[in-house]
């Protein structure tokens, strides 16, 4: 991920890890940029890798999830997503997440990209997938506080332009899919 520098500079002098929960650590990295420079401390959030799916139904509609996000204190409209569990491969994990979160099965899955989630503050990567969704399980029950919606490409475009669909990492996944010719919105 990214361009690694050759030589000894900059270098990490030390890393201290403060475990907050099974899903989040805070890292304090002491970094020295040259032999003459004093070390400086940089903080980052460390989380498991993140997964997101641009899932399209057989009716050419995008599968979205609306849920309350305490971090921003409001409802958010997003792509289906989740965290990669330990010892899990990204593609099967995304298939699992899509089914658990939306009730949709997966007919095919393609990696769109492996990117930095937020290179200045978060120490993980995001795997973005393009999924041709299968049928939705007829007995699927949405999680409390989560609702699944499907939208046409035109509706998604309007949601993006209005700011209602505004999760930056998910906008990045949409951009990658558009650049690769997988979607038009």
C-alpha angles and dihedrals in degrees: 000000000000129000115309117213121236122229127029101300132120095024136177110242097185143345124212118192123205109192110215101169139334086277102042140044128172114224125202109198120190106211127189115198099192139358090262097047124088117239116265127205119236122186126213139172113239117206136158114273115285127234129202133177132208094202120187122193125220086260088061093250126138119239112230134177126217116201142150113263113199091197091066095025096231145075115286129202109214148153115268107275146157147160125284110247121225114280091009125128114233101238097049088043091055091049088053093046093049092052094044095045102038109012091239120133122217123247094177137355131200128183109239096183151326107228143163110270094211111340095198098054115006123068102207142075133245123225111205119198136190110217131188098212123220126208122318113246106257092219095046115138118200118233114257109275094015125101127185119216134176123213136185120244090257092051091049090051090053091047090052094047092046091052093240090115100047112139100135097210090051091049085054091054090051090050092051090050091049093047089051091051095245095122143014120209 
